[in-house]
Amino acid sequence: MKYYATYSRSQDCFPNNAPDTFISGKGCHVTATDGREFIDWGMALRAVLLGYCYPAVDDAAKKAIDKGVCFTRSNPYEGELREIITQELKLGEECKFGKNGSDATHAAVKLARAYTGRDIVLIAEENPFISTADFFIGTTPVNGGIPKNQRVGKYSYNDMFKKRCKISDTEKITELEYLTFVNNVAAIMLDPATVDVTKEKLQYIRDLCDKYGCMFILDETISGFRYDIRGVQGLYGIKPDLACYGKGMGNGYAVSCLAGRKELFDLGLRGKGNVFLLSGTYFSNTPDLAAAIATIREIKNENVIMHLNQTGRFLVNGISAAILKNNTQLSDGTYLSEHIKIKCHGKEGTGIIEGANPLISFSYMELKTLFDQCMIDQGILMPYIAPSFSHTLNDVAVTIEAAEIALTICRKAIDKGTAKDLLINGHCEKPVFRKV
């Protein structure tokens, strides 16, 4: 039987030798319907932080199922998780739960708009994905069915401090401050997991929001519980007005969270703003909330963050060494290190290179496809790198060994200009957001 996934899980985003369907997973290893087994570095779109079939989490979910999954009113798990988020972790004064990160980011934008009475939201142009809601998807090529004016603007995170906007003959301000001022924005939004996050830049956004009366929304769907149990706001001690969590929060179970200032959440009350916030038939399902509680306990008690960082650093160091080993000058005068780059992506500016969310990049898509294709041939699925608590040093070593072979093939392909010719059936991976 052949299954057809959509968007980032679709065949368009993988080489032609990738398996269509997985039937089981344990730890960081997965098995496809055709019997092939892989070390998985994608870990379910970065959602499985601890590992597939992780006993403590699955046992908690099963116990919850035995008592009932969905009720007419609330359940004890909802209250317990709320206490953990607001009192123990102090991610916000109040919180509400959803199923996906998009539930939380959409709700955050609505609260920011309702609280400020303004419409425009600024999103970092470096953030590839924020939400399935209209306000973000309307900024992408797949914007069919969405009203043209969603009142969203883009700013550059990387060039945040560059003063380019003239406000007088003698004074310039940054583009971000200019956009914030002239557009009277409701919120500035940032996903810190897809940029080189620094305390200085986070503080600058916080200061601008305070200066112009807009909301700072931190989308911690990826960075939350991966960079730190309290996310980026915990690492740097800079409080957003609203923070969004998901993915690793439930180790693959469907749960997300919006946390933040109580006065904003109060707008969801009748007579105080009438914002229809986070509400859904299945948002308080017991196995998902129980899984989140168990996941957070494991992260807190088992040195999970340290393991993620260590695993990512070892992998980055090993693949970096393999790139340098193949870094002889190519026929076009370039070097392999100009075409394939890998780095740790996270806690920059602290003197500590973190590895919980490494980034590997390629100069063109045919080259990425060839690399992925070679890795899959060797039992490694690495569309991106999401270390989990279940990845071992042996998994890292096997992956580095496979990468050495893949990089050698890629270097020869670049040198001869044959990367496209080596792709199975000529199939090249494509970006998720595109017209065709």
CORRAGI-V353345 format. One line per field, one symbol per residue. ss: DSSP state (H for helix, E for strand, C for the rest). phi: phi as a letter, one per 40 degrees, with the letter a starting at -180 (. if undefined). psi: psi as a letter, one per 20 degrees, with the letter a starting at -180 (. if undefined). A space follows every 50 residues. Layout:
# CORRAGI-V353345
ss=???
phi=???
psi=???
This chain:
# CORRAGI-V353345
ss=CCCCCCHHHCHHHCCCCCCCCEEEEEECEEEECCCCEEEECCHHHHCCCC CECCHHHHHHHHHHHHHCCCCCCCCHHHHHHHHHHHHHCCCCCEEEEECC HHHHHHHHHHHHHHHHCCCCEEEECCCCCCCCCHHHHCCCCCCCCCCCCC CEEEECCCCCCCEEEECCCCCEEEHHHHHHHHCCCCEEEECHHHCCCCHH HHHHHHHHHHHHCCEEEEEECCCECCCECCHHHHHHCCCCCEEEECHHHH CCCCCEEEEECHHHHHHHCCCCCCCCCCCCCCCCCHHHHHHHHHHHHHHH HCCHHHHHHHHHHHHHHHHHHHHHHCCCCCCCCCCHHHHEEEECCCCCCC CCCCCCCCEEEECCHHHHHHHHHHHHHCCEECCCCCCCCCCCHHHHHHHH HHHHHHHHHHHHHHHHCCCHHHCHHHCCCCCCCCCC
phi=.bbbcbfccccdcbccccccabbaaagbbbbcccgcbbcbbcfffgcccc icfcdcccccccccdcbhcbbcbcaccccccccccccccfcicaaabbbb dcdcccccccccccccgbbcbbbcccccabaccddcdccbccbcgbdcbc fbbbbcccbdcccbbcbacbbbbccccccccccfccabbacccbbccbcc cccccdcccccbgbccbbccdcccgbcacbgccccbgbcccabbbafcdb fhccaaabbiccccccccccgbifcccbaadbcbdcccccccccccccdc cbfccccccccccdcccccccccccbccccccgcbdccbbbbacbiccgb gbccbcacbbbbcacccccccdccccdbgbbbcabbdbcccbcccccccc cccdccccccccccccgbdcccccfgcbdbcccacb
psi=ppqorrciirhhjqrijqqhqqirqpdjpqprhjiqqqppihllkjhnhg qqloghghgggghghiipgprhaarhhggghghgghgghlirhrqqqbhr hhgghghgggggghgijrgpppppiiohphqiqhhghiirhmjqjpqgnj lprqroghkhipoiopirhipqrqhghghgghilqhqpqpoiijrnpqhg hghgggggghhjkrqoponkhghpighqhjahhhgikoprhqppqbdihj liqnprppqbphhghiiiqpijhkpodopqhjhkpghghhggghghgggh ikkggggggggggggggghghhghhjkqprhjirqhiihpqprqodmqji ipoqjimqppqqhqhhggggggghghhjkpomhaonqriiprhgggghgg ghhgghhgggghhghikjghhippkjppqqqgorh.
